[in-house]
């Protein structure tokens, strides 16, 4: 998400003003022209739901990978203990 926000920041031209959204509308990058000619920048989270869903999906996937790894390691140890000569 940080990379997406950085991409939004650096893909905005120097004369472009307005709001840009990314990652299903959850990240916002807005540039506005101030009264004195300076450029004001605002970044933030507009909708946290996609970020929460991503976190939950990654947590489930990583947990499943860890459970599968432990099961395979346990099966390997079991097979090594069953071989003659050990």
PyMOL Python script that loads the backbone (N, CA, C, O; Angstrom):
from pymol import cmd

cmd.read_pdbstr("""\
ATOM      1  N   UNK A   1       0.816  -1.177   0.000  1.00  0.00           N
ATOM      2  CA  UNK A   1       0.000   0.000   0.000  1.00  0.00           C
ATOM      3  C   UNK A   1       0.865   1.249   0.000  1.00  0.00           C
ATOM      4  O   UNK A   1       0.503   2.272  -0.582  1.00  0.00           O
ATOM      5  N   UNK A   2       2.001   1.154   0.652  1.00  0.00           N
ATOM      6  CA  UNK A   2       2.919   2.291   0.645  1.00  0.00           C
ATOM      7  C   UNK A   2       3.420   2.540  -0.767  1.00  0.00           C
ATOM      8  O   UNK A   2       3.530   3.685  -1.206  1.00  0.00           O
ATOM      9  N   UNK A   3       3.723   1.459  -1.476  1.00  0.00           N
ATOM     10  CA  UNK A   3       4.189   1.606  -2.859  1.00  0.00           C
ATOM     11  C   UNK A   3       3.107   2.232  -3.730  1.00  0.00           C
ATOM     12  O   UNK A   3       3.410   3.045  -4.604  1.00  0.00           O
ATOM     13  N   UNK A   4       1.857   1.865  -3.503  1.00  0.00           N
ATOM     14  CA  UNK A   4       0.752   2.449  -4.266  1.00  0.00           C
ATOM     15  C   UNK A   4       0.627   3.932  -3.987  1.00  0.00           C
ATOM     16  O   UNK A   4       0.425   4.725  -4.906  1.00  0.00           O
ATOM     17  N   UNK A   5       0.745   4.311  -2.726  1.00  0.00           N
ATOM     18  CA  UNK A   5       0.657   5.724  -2.363  1.00  0.00           C
ATOM     19  C   UNK A   5       1.830   6.513  -2.949  1.00  0.00           C
ATOM     20  O   UNK A   5       1.647   7.638  -3.416  1.00  0.00           O
ATOM     21  N   UNK A   6       3.017   5.939  -2.929  1.00  0.00           N
ATOM     22  CA  UNK A   6       4.170   6.606  -3.533  1.00  0.00           C
ATOM     23  C   UNK A   6       3.993   6.743  -5.045  1.00  0.00           C
ATOM     24  O   UNK A   6       4.383   7.757  -5.624  1.00  0.00           O
ATOM     25  N   UNK A   7       3.408   5.732  -5.687  1.00  0.00           N
ATOM     26  CA  UNK A   7       3.144   5.808  -7.120  1.00  0.00           C
ATOM     27  C   UNK A   7       2.173   6.935  -7.423  1.00  0.00           C
ATOM     28  O   UNK A   7       2.354   7.677  -8.389  1.00  0.00           O
ATOM     29  N   UNK A   8       1.144   7.063  -6.598  1.00  0.00           N
ATOM     30  CA  UNK A   8       0.206   8.175  -6.783  1.00  0.00           C
ATOM     31  C   UNK A   8       0.909   9.522  -6.645  1.00  0.00           C
ATOM     32  O   UNK A   8       0.662  10.445  -7.421  1.00  0.00           O
ATOM     33  N   UNK A   9       1.781   9.621  -5.654  1.00  0.00           N
ATOM     34  CA  UNK A   9       2.481  10.881  -5.406  1.00  0.00           C
ATOM     35  C   UNK A   9       3.357  11.276  -6.587  1.00  0.00           C
ATOM     36  O   UNK A   9       3.352  12.430  -7.017  1.00  0.00           O
ATOM     37  N   UNK A  10       4.107  10.312  -7.105  1.00  0.00           N
ATOM     38  CA  UNK A  10       5.071  10.656  -8.149  1.00  0.00           C
ATOM     39  C   UNK A  10       4.484  10.613  -9.550  1.00  0.00           C
ATOM     40  O   UNK A  10       5.145  11.033 -10.500  1.00  0.00           O
ATOM     41  N   UNK A  11       3.266  10.121  -9.705  1.00  0.00           N
ATOM     42  CA  UNK A  11       2.648  10.124 -11.028  1.00  0.00           C
ATOM     43  C   UNK A  11       1.817  11.383 -11.269  1.00  0.00           C
ATOM     44  O   UNK A  11       1.324  11.605 -12.375  1.00  0.00           O
ATOM     45  N   UNK A  12       1.666  12.197 -10.239  1.00  0.00           N
ATOM     46  CA  UNK A  12       0.940  13.451 -10.384  1.00  0.00           C
ATOM     47  C   UNK A  12       1.890  14.504 -10.934  1.00  0.00           C
ATOM     48  O   UNK A  12       2.970  14.726 -10.386  1.00  0.00           O
ATOM     49  N   UNK A  13       1.486  15.142 -12.006  1.00  0.00           N
ATOM     50  CA  UNK A  13       2.314  16.176 -12.616  1.00  0.00           C
ATOM     51  C   UNK A  13       2.337  17.440 -11.778  1.00  0.00           C
ATOM     52  O   UNK A  13       1.528  17.606 -10.865  1.00  0.00           O
ATOM     53  N   UNK A  14       3.264  18.329 -12.091  1.00  0.00           N
ATOM     54  CA  UNK A  14       3.405  19.557 -11.306  1.00  0.00           C
ATOM     55  C   UNK A  14       2.247  20.523 -11.512  1.00  0.00           C
ATOM     56  O   UNK A  14       1.982  21.365 -10.654  1.00  0.00           O
ATOM     57  N   UNK A  15       1.557  20.408 -12.644  1.00  0.00           N
ATOM     58  CA  UNK A  15       0.435  21.310 -12.901  1.00  0.00           C
ATOM     59  C   UNK A  15      -0.923  20.627 -12.736  1.00  0.00           C
ATOM     60  O   UNK A  15      -1.953  21.219 -13.058  1.00  0.00           O
ATOM     61  N   UNK A  16      -0.935  19.398 -12.243  1.00  0.00           N
ATOM     62  CA  UNK A  16      -2.183  18.674 -12.029  1.00  0.00           C
ATOM     63  C   UNK A  16      -2.665  18.877 -10.596  1.00  0.00           C
ATOM     64  O   UNK A  16      -1.895  18.726  -9.647  1.00  0.00           O
ATOM     65  N   UNK A  17      -3.924  19.216 -10.449  1.00  0.00           N
ATOM     66  CA  UNK A  17      -4.512  19.370  -9.129  1.00  0.00           C
ATOM     67  C   UNK A  17      -5.770  18.523  -9.066  1.00  0.00           C
ATOM     68  O   UNK A  17      -6.466  18.356 -10.068  1.00  0.00           O
ATOM     69  N   UNK A  18      -6.053  18.003  -7.919  1.00  0.00           N
ATOM     70  CA  UNK A  18      -7.253  17.191  -7.750  1.00  0.00           C
ATOM     71  C   UNK A  18      -6.987  15.992  -6.874  1.00  0.00           C
ATOM     72  O   UNK A  18      -5.900  15.826  -6.321  1.00  0.00           O
ATOM     73  N   UNK A  19      -8.005  15.160  -6.760  1.00  0.00           N
ATOM     74  CA  UNK A  19      -7.936  13.991  -5.887  1.00  0.00           C
ATOM     75  C   UNK A  19      -7.735  12.742  -6.729  1.00  0.00           C
ATOM     76  O   UNK A  19      -8.385  12.559  -7.758  1.00  0.00           O
ATOM     77  N   UNK A  20      -6.826  11.887  -6.279  1.00  0.00           N
ATOM     78  CA  UNK A  20      -6.583  10.607  -6.942  1.00  0.00           C
ATOM     79  C   UNK A  20      -6.734   9.512  -5.898  1.00  0.00           C
ATOM     80  O   UNK A  20      -6.270   9.644  -4.766  1.00  0.00           O
ATOM     81  N   UNK A  21      -7.389   8.431  -6.296  1.00  0.00           N
ATOM     82  CA  UNK A  21      -7.613   7.313  -5.388  1.00  0.00           C
ATOM     83  C   UNK A  21      -6.973   6.061  -5.962  1.00  0.00           C
ATOM     84  O   UNK A  21      -6.814   5.922  -7.174  1.00  0.00           O
ATOM     85  N   UNK A  22      -6.605   5.140  -5.049  1.00  0.00           N
ATOM     86  CA  UNK A  22      -6.022   3.868  -5.457  1.00  0.00           C
ATOM     87  C   UNK A  22      -6.433   2.791  -4.463  1.00  0.00           C
ATOM     88  O   UNK A  22      -7.022   3.076  -3.420  1.00  0.00           O
ATOM     89  N   UNK A  23      -6.115   1.558  -4.805  1.00  0.00           N
ATOM     90  CA  UNK A  23      -6.401   0.380  -3.989  1.00  0.00           C
ATOM     91  C   UNK A  23      -7.872   0.333  -3.604  1.00  0.00           C
ATOM     92  O   UNK A  23      -8.231   0.372  -2.427  1.00  0.00           O
ATOM     93  N   UNK A  24      -8.711   0.249  -4.629  1.00  0.00           N
ATOM     94  CA  UNK A  24     -10.162   0.138  -4.480  1.00  0.00           C
ATOM     95  C   UNK A  24     -10.765   1.320  -3.723  1.00  0.00           C
ATOM     96  O   UNK A  24     -11.746   1.160  -2.997  1.00  0.00           O
ATOM     97  N   UNK A  25     -10.189   2.485  -3.890  1.00  0.00           N
ATOM     98  CA  UNK A  25     -10.720   3.693  -3.269  1.00  0.00           C
ATOM     99  C   UNK A  25     -10.337   3.888  -1.822  1.00  0.00           C
ATOM    100  O   UNK A  25     -10.886   4.762  -1.152  1.00  0.00           O
ATOM    101  N   UNK A  26      -9.406   3.094  -1.324  1.00  0.00           N
ATOM    102  CA  UNK A  26      -9.060   3.236   0.087  1.00  0.00           C
ATOM    103  C   UNK A  26      -7.961   4.275   0.332  1.00  0.00           C
ATOM    104  O   UNK A  26      -7.970   4.940   1.368  1.00  0.00           O
ATOM    105  N   UNK A  27      -7.031   4.424  -0.588  1.00  0.00           N
ATOM    106  CA  UNK A  27      -5.954   5.397  -0.430  1.00  0.00           C
ATOM    107  C   UNK A  27      -6.256   6.641  -1.252  1.00  0.00           C
ATOM    108  O   UNK A  27      -6.701   6.548  -2.396  1.00  0.00           O
ATOM    109  N   UNK A  28      -6.010   7.810  -0.659  1.00  0.00           N
ATOM    110  CA  UNK A  28      -6.321   9.074  -1.318  1.00  0.00           C
ATOM    111  C   UNK A  28      -5.072   9.953  -1.335  1.00  0.00           C
ATOM    112  O   UNK A  28      -4.356  10.062  -0.341  1.00  0.00           O
ATOM    113  N   UNK A  29      -4.831  10.571  -2.483  1.00  0.00           N
ATOM    114  CA  UNK A  29      -3.764  11.565  -2.616  1.00  0.00           C
ATOM    115  C   UNK A  29      -4.379  12.769  -3.305  1.00  0.00           C
ATOM    116  O   UNK A  29      -4.882  12.664  -4.423  1.00  0.00           O
ATOM    117  N   UNK A  30      -4.337  13.906  -2.640  1.00  0.00           N
ATOM    118  CA  UNK A  30      -4.986  15.104  -3.163  1.00  0.00           C
ATOM    119  C   UNK A  30      -4.000  16.262  -3.204  1.00  0.00           C
ATOM    120  O   UNK A  30      -3.268  16.507  -2.245  1.00  0.00           O
ATOM    121  N   UNK A  31      -3.990  16.963  -4.320  1.00  0.00           N
ATOM    122  CA  UNK A  31      -3.186  18.173  -4.444  1.00  0.00           C
ATOM    123  C   UNK A  31      -4.123  19.345  -4.720  1.00  0.00           C
ATOM    124  O   UNK A  31      -5.049  19.248  -5.525  1.00  0.00           O
ATOM    125  N   UNK A  32      -3.863  20.437  -4.041  1.00  0.00           N
ATOM    126  CA  UNK A  32      -4.657  21.661  -4.239  1.00  0.00           C
ATOM    127  C   UNK A  32      -3.705  22.840  -4.358  1.00  0.00           C
ATOM    128  O   UNK A  32      -2.622  22.850  -3.772  1.00  0.00           O
ATOM    129  N   UNK A  33      -4.130  23.829  -5.128  1.00  0.00           N
ATOM    130  CA  UNK A  33      -3.329  25.041  -5.258  1.00  0.00           C
ATOM    131  C   UNK A  33      -3.792  26.034  -4.200  1.00  0.00           C
ATOM    132  O   UNK A  33      -4.974  26.371  -4.122  1.00  0.00           O
ATOM    133  N   UNK A  34      -2.851  26.495  -3.391  1.00  0.00           N
ATOM    134  CA  UNK A  34      -3.173  27.434  -2.320  1.00  0.00           C
ATOM    135  C   UNK A  34      -3.220  28.863  -2.876  1.00  0.00           C
ATOM    136  O   UNK A  34      -2.844  29.111  -4.022  1.00  0.00           O
ATOM    137  N   UNK A  35      -3.682  29.779  -2.052  1.00  0.00           N
ATOM    138  CA  UNK A  35      -3.837  31.174  -2.472  1.00  0.00           C
ATOM    139  C   UNK A  35      -2.511  31.813  -2.887  1.00  0.00           C
ATOM    140  O   UNK A  35      -2.477  32.625  -3.812  1.00  0.00           O
ATOM    141  N   UNK A  36      -1.424  31.451  -2.210  1.00  0.00           N
ATOM    142  CA  UNK A  36      -0.138  32.078  -2.501  1.00  0.00           C
ATOM    143  C   UNK A  36       0.620  31.383  -3.632  1.00  0.00           C
ATOM    144  O   UNK A  36       1.785  31.698  -3.876  1.00  0.00           O
ATOM    145  N   UNK A  37      -0.027  30.440  -4.326  1.00  0.00           N
ATOM    146  CA  UNK A  37       0.609  29.755  -5.451  1.00  0.00           C
ATOM    147  C   UNK A  37       1.307  28.467  -5.068  1.00  0.00           C
ATOM    148  O   UNK A  37       1.785  27.741  -5.940  1.00  0.00           O
ATOM    149  N   UNK A  38       1.375  28.171  -3.788  1.00  0.00           N
ATOM    150  CA  UNK A  38       2.005  26.928  -3.339  1.00  0.00           C
ATOM    151  C   UNK A  38       1.053  25.752  -3.587  1.00  0.00           C
ATOM    152  O   UNK A  38      -0.146  25.932  -3.800  1.00  0.00           O
ATOM    153  N   UNK A  39       1.614  24.569  -3.551  1.00  0.00           N
ATOM    154  CA  UNK A  39       0.821  23.359  -3.729  1.00  0.00           C
ATOM    155  C   UNK A  39       0.651  22.675  -2.381  1.00  0.00           C
ATOM    156  O   UNK A  39       1.629  22.384  -1.692  1.00  0.00           O
ATOM    157  N   UNK A  40      -0.599  22.423  -2.011  1.00  0.00           N
ATOM    158  CA  UNK A  40      -0.890  21.693  -0.778  1.00  0.00           C
ATOM    159  C   UNK A  40      -1.167  20.236  -1.098  1.00  0.00           C
ATOM    160  O   UNK A  40      -1.837  19.921  -2.081  1.00  0.00           O
ATOM    161  N   UNK A  41      -0.641  19.347  -0.257  1.00  0.00           N
ATOM    162  CA  UNK A  41      -0.769  17.912  -0.486  1.00  0.00           C
ATOM    163  C   UNK A  41      -1.440  17.277   0.720  1.00  0.00           C
ATOM    164  O   UNK A  41      -1.098  17.570   1.865  1.00  0.00           O
ATOM    165  N   UNK A  42      -2.400  16.402   0.446  1.00  0.00           N
ATOM    166  CA  UNK A  42      -3.064  15.644   1.495  1.00  0.00           C
ATOM    167  C   UNK A  42      -3.066  14.177   1.101  1.00  0.00           C
ATOM    168  O   UNK A  42      -3.436  13.838  -0.023  1.00  0.00           O
ATOM    169  N   UNK A  43      -2.660  13.309   2.007  1.00  0.00           N
ATOM    170  CA  UNK A  43      -2.711  11.868   1.777  1.00  0.00           C
ATOM    171  C   UNK A  43      -3.435  11.221   2.943  1.00  0.00           C
ATOM    172  O   UNK A  43      -3.461  11.756   4.051  1.00  0.00           O
ATOM    173  N   UNK A  44      -4.014  10.079   2.681  1.00  0.00           N
ATOM    174  CA  UNK A  44      -4.672   9.394   3.775  1.00  0.00           C
ATOM    175  C   UNK A  44      -5.486   8.210   3.312  1.00  0.00           C
ATOM    176  O   UNK A  44      -5.397   7.765   2.168  1.00  0.00           O
ATOM    177  N   UNK A  45      -6.288   7.712   4.246  1.00  0.00           N
ATOM    178  CA  UNK A  45      -7.150   6.569   4.002  1.00  0.00           C
ATOM    179  C   UNK A  45      -8.580   7.070   3.949  1.00  0.00           C
ATOM    180  O   UNK A  45      -9.059   7.718   4.880  1.00  0.00           O
ATOM    181  N   UNK A  46      -9.257   6.767   2.854  1.00  0.00           N
ATOM    182  CA  UNK A  46     -10.642   7.191   2.682  1.00  0.00           C
ATOM    183  C   UNK A  46     -11.607   6.094   3.109  1.00  0.00           C
ATOM    184  O   UNK A  46     -12.626   6.372   3.740  1.00  0.00           O
ATOM    185  N   UNK A  47     -11.293   4.853   2.768  1.00  0.00           N
ATOM    186  CA  UNK A  47     -12.143   3.719   3.081  1.00  0.00           C
ATOM    187  C   UNK A  47     -11.259   2.580   3.577  1.00  0.00           C
ATOM    188  O   UNK A  47     -10.536   1.987   2.776  1.00  0.00           O
ATOM    189  N   UNK A  48     -11.289   2.253   4.870  1.00  0.00           N
ATOM    190  CA  UNK A  48     -10.378   1.237   5.398  1.00  0.00           C
ATOM    191  C   UNK A  48     -10.798  -0.213   5.122  1.00  0.00           C
ATOM    192  O   UNK A  48     -10.023  -1.126   5.407  1.00  0.00           O
ATOM    193  N   UNK A  49     -11.987  -0.453   4.581  1.00  0.00           N
ATOM    194  CA  UNK A  49     -12.476  -1.819   4.385  1.00  0.00           C
ATOM    195  C   UNK A  49     -11.556  -2.650   3.488  1.00  0.00           C
ATOM    196  O   UNK A  49     -11.229  -3.772   3.876  1.00  0.00           O
ATOM    197  N   UNK A  50     -11.110  -2.176   2.304  1.00  0.00           N
ATOM    198  CA  UNK A  50     -10.210  -3.002   1.483  1.00  0.00           C
ATOM    199  C   UNK A  50      -8.888  -3.330   2.194  1.00  0.00           C
ATOM    200  O   UNK A  50      -8.330  -4.409   1.991  1.00  0.00           O
ATOM    201  N   UNK A  51      -8.397  -2.427   3.007  1.00  0.00           N
ATOM    202  CA  UNK A  51      -7.152  -2.676   3.728  1.00  0.00           C
ATOM    203  C   UNK A  51      -7.365  -3.760   4.781  1.00  0.00           C
ATOM    204  O   UNK A  51      -6.517  -4.635   4.954  1.00  0.00           O
ATOM    205  N   UNK A  52      -8.480  -3.704   5.475  1.00  0.00           N
ATOM    206  CA  UNK A  52      -8.791  -4.719   6.490  1.00  0.00           C
ATOM    207  C   UNK A  52      -8.989  -6.083   5.833  1.00  0.00           C
ATOM    208  O   UNK A  52      -8.504  -7.094   6.340  1.00  0.00           O
ATOM    209  N   UNK A  53      -9.699  -6.112   4.708  1.00  0.00           N
ATOM    210  CA  UNK A  53      -9.906  -7.370   3.991  1.00  0.00           C
ATOM    211  C   UNK A  53      -8.572  -7.952   3.539  1.00  0.00           C
ATOM    212  O   UNK A  53      -8.353  -9.155   3.676  1.00  0.00           O
ATOM    213  N   UNK A  54      -7.678  -7.126   3.005  1.00  0.00           N
ATOM    214  CA  UNK A  54      -6.352  -7.593   2.590  1.00  0.00           C
ATOM    215  C   UNK A  54      -5.592  -8.175   3.767  1.00  0.00           C
ATOM    216  O   UNK A  54      -4.970  -9.230   3.640  1.00  0.00           O
ATOM    217  N   UNK A  55      -5.632  -7.506   4.910  1.00  0.00           N
ATOM    218  CA  UNK A  55      -4.946  -7.993   6.100  1.00  0.00           C
ATOM    219  C   UNK A  55      -5.497  -9.356   6.522  1.00  0.00           C
ATOM    220  O   UNK A  55      -4.729 -10.263   6.841  1.00  0.00           O
ATOM    221  N   UNK A  56      -6.814  -9.500   6.525  1.00  0.00           N
ATOM    222  CA  UNK A  56      -7.430 -10.770   6.925  1.00  0.00           C
ATOM    223  C   UNK A  56      -7.095 -11.900   5.953  1.00  0.00           C
ATOM    224  O   UNK A  56      -6.807 -13.020   6.375  1.00  0.00           O
ATOM    225  N   UNK A  57      -7.134 -11.607   4.655  1.00  0.00           N
ATOM    226  CA  UNK A  57      -6.801 -12.627   3.658  1.00  0.00           C
ATOM    227  C   UNK A  57      -5.349 -13.059   3.795  1.00  0.00           C
ATOM    228  O   UNK A  57      -5.056 -14.253   3.756  1.00  0.00           O
ATOM    229  N   UNK A  58      -4.443 -12.112   3.954  1.00  0.00           N
ATOM    230  CA  UNK A  58      -3.027 -12.465   4.125  1.00  0.00           C
ATOM    231  C   UNK A  58      -2.795 -13.255   5.407  1.00  0.00           C
ATOM    232  O   UNK A  58      -1.975 -14.173   5.428  1.00  0.00           O
ATOM    233  N   UNK A  59      -3.504 -12.911   6.472  1.00  0.00           N
ATOM    234  CA  UNK A  59      -3.378 -13.654   7.726  1.00  0.00           C
ATOM    235  C   UNK A  59      -3.831 -15.099   7.547  1.00  0.00           C
ATOM    236  O   UNK A  59      -3.167 -16.020   8.025  1.00  0.00           O
ATOM    237  N   UNK A  60      -4.950 -15.303   6.867  1.00  0.00           N
ATOM    238  CA  UNK A  60      -5.453 -16.661   6.630  1.00  0.00           C
ATOM    239  C   UNK A  60      -4.479 -17.454   5.765  1.00  0.00           C
ATOM    240  O   UNK A  60      -4.186 -18.611   6.069  1.00  0.00           O
ATOM    241  N   UNK A  61      -3.983 -16.855   4.708  1.00  0.00           N
ATOM    242  CA  UNK A  61      -3.049 -17.553   3.813  1.00  0.00           C
ATOM    243  C   UNK A  61      -1.765 -17.930   4.543  1.00  0.00           C
ATOM    244  O   UNK A  61      -1.296 -19.062   4.427  1.00  0.00           O
ATOM    245  N   UNK A  62      -1.195 -16.995   5.292  1.00  0.00           N
ATOM    246  CA  UNK A  62       0.046 -17.287   6.007  1.00  0.00           C
ATOM    247  C   UNK A  62      -0.163 -18.332   7.094  1.00  0.00           C
ATOM    248  O   UNK A  62       0.723 -19.151   7.338  1.00  0.00           O
ATOM    249  N   UNK A  63      -1.311 -18.318   7.747  1.00  0.00           N
ATOM    250  CA  UNK A  63      -1.614 -19.331   8.756  1.00  0.00           C
ATOM    251  C   UNK A  63      -1.734 -20.706   8.107  1.00  0.00           C
ATOM    252  O   UNK A  63      -1.227 -21.693   8.641  1.00  0.00           O
ATOM    253  N   UNK A  64      -2.405 -20.773   6.953  1.00  0.00           N
ATOM    254  CA  UNK A  64      -2.530 -22.049   6.251  1.00  0.00           C
ATOM    255  C   UNK A  64      -1.165 -22.580   5.802  1.00  0.00           C
ATOM    256  O   UNK A  64      -0.903 -23.779   5.903  1.00  0.00           O
ATOM    257  N   UNK A  65      -0.312 -21.708   5.317  1.00  0.00           N
ATOM    258  CA  UNK A  65       1.027 -22.124   4.895  1.00  0.00           C
ATOM    259  C   UNK A  65       1.802 -22.682   6.090  1.00  0.00           C
ATOM    260  O   UNK A  65       2.488 -23.697   5.966  1.00  0.00           O
ATOM    261  N   UNK A  66       1.697 -22.026   7.234  1.00  0.00           N
ATOM    262  CA  UNK A  66       2.404 -22.494   8.419  1.00  0.00           C
ATOM    263  C   UNK A  66       1.871 -23.851   8.893  1.00  0.00           C
ATOM    264  O   UNK A  66       2.654 -24.713   9.292  1.00  0.00           O
ATOM    265  N   UNK A  67       0.562 -24.046   8.855  1.00  0.00           N
ATOM    266  CA  UNK A  67      -0.027 -25.323   9.261  1.00  0.00           C
ATOM    267  C   UNK A  67       0.394 -26.439   8.308  1.00  0.00           C
ATOM    268  O   UNK A  67       0.732 -27.537   8.749  1.00  0.00           O
ATOM    269  N   UNK A  68       0.376 -26.162   7.007  1.00  0.00           N
ATOM    270  CA  UNK A  68       0.794 -27.164   6.022  1.00  0.00           C
ATOM    271  C   UNK A  68       2.268 -27.505   6.199  1.00  0.00           C
ATOM    272  O   UNK A  68       2.649 -28.673   6.127  1.00  0.00           O
ATOM    273  N   UNK A  69       3.093 -26.498   6.429  1.00  0.00           N
ATOM    274  CA  UNK A  69       4.528 -26.740   6.635  1.00  0.00           C
ATOM    275  C   UNK A  69       4.761 -27.623   7.858  1.00  0.00           C
ATOM    276  O   UNK A  69       5.544 -28.571   7.798  1.00  0.00           O
ATOM    277  N   UNK A  70       4.090 -27.320   8.960  1.00  0.00           N
ATOM    278  CA  UNK A  70       4.264 -28.133  10.175  1.00  0.00           C
ATOM    279  C   UNK A  70       3.795 -29.571   9.945  1.00  0.00           C
ATOM    280  O   UNK A  70       4.431 -30.513  10.418  1.00  0.00           O
ATOM    281  N   UNK A  71       2.684 -29.742   9.222  1.00  0.00           N
ATOM    282  CA  UNK A  71       2.201 -31.083   8.925  1.00  0.00           C
ATOM    283  C   UNK A  71       3.170 -31.864   8.060  1.00  0.00           C
ATOM    284  O   UNK A  71       3.417 -33.041   8.321  1.00  0.00           O
ATOM    285  N   UNK A  72       3.716 -31.240   7.048  1.00  0.00           N
ATOM    286  CA  UNK A  72       4.686 -31.901   6.184  1.00  0.00           C
ATOM    287  C   UNK A  72       5.973 -32.231   6.935  1.00  0.00           C
ATOM    288  O   UNK A  72       6.560 -33.292   6.721  1.00  0.00           O
ATOM    289  N   UNK A  73       6.405 -31.348   7.796  1.00  0.00           N
ATOM    290  CA  UNK A  73       7.612 -31.596   8.582  1.00  0.00           C
ATOM    291  C   UNK A  73       7.392 -32.762   9.544  1.00  0.00           C
ATOM    292  O   UNK A  73       8.275 -33.599   9.728  1.00  0.00           O
ATOM    293  N   UNK A  74       6.218 -32.807  10.150  1.00  0.00           N
ATOM    294  CA  UNK A  74       5.881 -33.898  11.070  1.00  0.00           C
ATOM    295  C   UNK A  74       5.821 -35.230  10.304  1.00  0.00           C
ATOM    296  O   UNK A  74       6.292 -36.252  10.804  1.00  0.00           O
ATOM    297  N   UNK A  75       5.249 -35.222   9.107  1.00  0.00           N
ATOM    298  CA  UNK A  75       5.181 -36.433   8.286  1.00  0.00           C
ATOM    299  C   UNK A  75       6.568 -36.879   7.866  1.00  0.00           C
ATOM    300  O   UNK A  75       6.850 -38.077   7.837  1.00  0.00           O
ATOM    301  N   UNK A  76       7.430 -35.944   7.542  1.00  0.00           N
ATOM    302  CA  UNK A  76       8.816 -36.277   7.176  1.00  0.00           C
ATOM    303  C   UNK A  76       9.531 -36.940   8.333  1.00  0.00           C
ATOM    304  O   UNK A  76      10.203 -37.956   8.156  1.00  0.00           O
ATOM    305  N   UNK A  77       9.388 -36.358   9.530  1.00  0.00           N
ATOM    306  CA  UNK A  77      10.020 -36.949  10.711  1.00  0.00           C
ATOM    307  C   UNK A  77       9.481 -38.351  10.983  1.00  0.00           C
ATOM    308  O   UNK A  77      10.234 -39.245  11.369  1.00  0.00           O
ATOM    309  N   UNK A  78       8.195 -38.539  10.784  1.00  0.00           N
ATOM    310  CA  UNK A  78       7.584 -39.844  10.991  1.00  0.00           C
ATOM    311  C   UNK A  78       8.154 -40.863  10.003  1.00  0.00           C
ATOM    312  O   UNK A  78       8.466 -41.991  10.385  1.00  0.00           O
ATOM    313  N   UNK A  79       8.292 -40.467   8.733  1.00  0.00           N
ATOM    314  CA  UNK A  79       8.848 -41.377   7.733  1.00  0.00           C
ATOM    315  C   UNK A  79      10.309 -41.680   8.007  1.00  0.00           C
ATOM    316  O   UNK A  79      10.749 -42.809   7.789  1.00  0.00           O
ATOM    317  N   UNK A  80      11.072 -40.710   8.475  1.00  0.00           N
ATOM    318  CA  UNK A  80      12.475 -40.946   8.788  1.00  0.00           C
ATOM    319  C   UNK A  80      12.628 -41.892   9.976  1.00  0.00           C
ATOM    320  O   UNK A  80      13.571 -42.681  10.016  1.00  0.00           O
ATOM    321  N   UNK A  81      11.727 -41.824  10.930  1.00  0.00           N
ATOM    322  CA  UNK A  81      11.798 -42.707  12.093  1.00  0.00           C
ATOM    323  C   UNK A  81      11.371 -44.132  11.746  1.00  0.00           C
ATOM    324  O   UNK A  81      11.768 -45.070  12.436  1.00  0.00           O
ATOM    325  N   UNK A  82      10.579 -44.316  10.704  1.00  0.00           N
ATOM    326  CA  UNK A  82      10.112 -45.638  10.300  1.00  0.00           C
ATOM    327  C   UNK A  82      11.131 -46.392   9.462  1.00  0.00           C
ATOM    328  O   UNK A  82      11.029 -47.613   9.343  1.00  0.00           O
ATOM    329  N   UNK A  83      12.102 -45.715   8.880  1.00  0.00           N
ATOM    330  CA  UNK A  83      13.066 -46.380   8.023  1.00  0.00           C
ATOM    331  C   UNK A  83      13.993 -47.247   8.856  1.00  0.00           C
ATOM    332  O   UNK A  83      14.373 -46.865   9.963  1.00  0.00           O
ATOM    333  N   UNK A  84      14.367 -48.431   8.326  1.00  0.00           N
ATOM    334  CA  UNK A  84      15.296 -49.290   9.070  1.00  0.00           C
ATOM    335  C   UNK A  84      16.677 -48.650   9.138  1.00  0.00           C
ATOM    336  O   UNK A  84      17.113 -47.993   8.193  1.00  0.00           O
ATOM    337  N   UNK A  85      17.353 -48.843  10.249  1.00  0.00           N
ATOM    338  CA  UNK A  85      18.683 -48.292  10.435  1.00  0.00           C
ATOM    339  C   UNK A  85      18.686 -47.023  11.255  1.00  0.00           C
ATOM    340  O   UNK A  85      19.762 -46.505  11.553  1.00  0.00           O
ATOM    341  N   UNK A  86      17.528 -46.494  11.639  1.00  0.00           N
ATOM    342  CA  UNK A  86      17.456 -45.289  12.474  1.00  0.00           C
ATOM    343  C   UNK A  86      17.049 -45.632  13.867  1.00  0.00           C
ATOM    344  O   UNK A  86      16.935 -44.746  14.713  1.00  0.00           O
TER     345      UNK A  86
END
""", "prot")
cmd.dss("prot")
cmd.show_as("cartoon", "prot")
cmd.util.cbc("prot")
cmd.orient("prot")
